[in-house]
Amino acid sequence: MVSLDDAVIARLEKGGNRYEILVDPDLVAEWKINPEQVSFEDMLATDEVWSDVKAGDRPTSDALENIFGTTDLHSCVERILTDGSIQLTTAQRKQMVNDKRKQIIHAIATTATDPKTRGPHPPTRIENALSEARFSVDPFLSVERQVQDAVDAIRALIPLQFVTVRLAFRIQGKDYGGVHQLLRDSIQKEEWLSDGSWVCVVECPGGMKSDLISRVAKRSSGLDVRELD
C-alpha cells in the first residue's frame, strides 16, 4: 500500500458530488496500460472512497450505489480511474510526462525512417522536432495513441516514412475488460457477436504490431487476430 505522503487524489465528479481515492500515480499509469499487473492493495493508500479526502468526509452507501451501482471498492476505484482525473503535483506530472515522452521518441525512432536515406532518424532529431512543434505529451494516454499524434505534429519538420497497420482482434467476452482497457485509445470500431465474443479493429504503427499482439494475448488466451488490408 502506497504511503499517504506519496499518494495523490484521483477524483470523479458526478451528480454534483465528488468521489475521491488516494493512489500512487506511477502505479495508476501502469494500471491503465496493464490492469492485471498492478494490485489494488499496492496502488491505494486507503481502502476508502471519499467525498472530500482533505476534510475526511465519506459518501453514504446510497450515494455510491446511485453513482457506481455498487459499494464494492474495486468497482468504484476502476470507475474513478477510468472516468475521473488524477490530481498530480507539478513534480509528479513533470516526471511522468518526461518518461512518456521518452517512450514516444523511442517508438518513432524504432518504427519510422527517413524516406530519403531509408535509415532511422536519431532520437535527438525527433526530440528536437517535437520541441519545435510544441507537442504536448499526456502522461495518461497510451504511447500508441500519442505516437500517431506526434508523427502528425512533426511531419512538416522532418521527413518520415511511417507504416501503420490495421488489426482485427476477436476475444472471449470474459476478457473484454482488460483488453478494452489496453486498446481503447486505438479502437476504430467494435461490436459484440451473437456467440458472446467481442471484436474490434485498431490501427497501430507497423513496428509496434508484434508488441501489441503480445500484450493483448497476455490478457486473452483465446485471442484471434488478423491483419486487415
Secondary structure, DSSP 8 states (H G I E B T S, - for coil): ---TTT-EEEEEEETTEEEEEEE-HHHHHHHHH-GGGS-HHHHBSSS--BSBTTTTB---HHHHHHHHS---HHHHHHHHHHHSEEE--HHHHHHHHHHHHHHHHHHHHHH-B-TTT-SB--HHHHHHHHHHTT----TTS-HHHHHHHHHHHHTTTS--B--EEEEEEEE-GGGHHHHHHHHTTTEEEEEE-TTS-EEEEEEEEGGGHHHHHHHHHHH-TT-EEEEE-
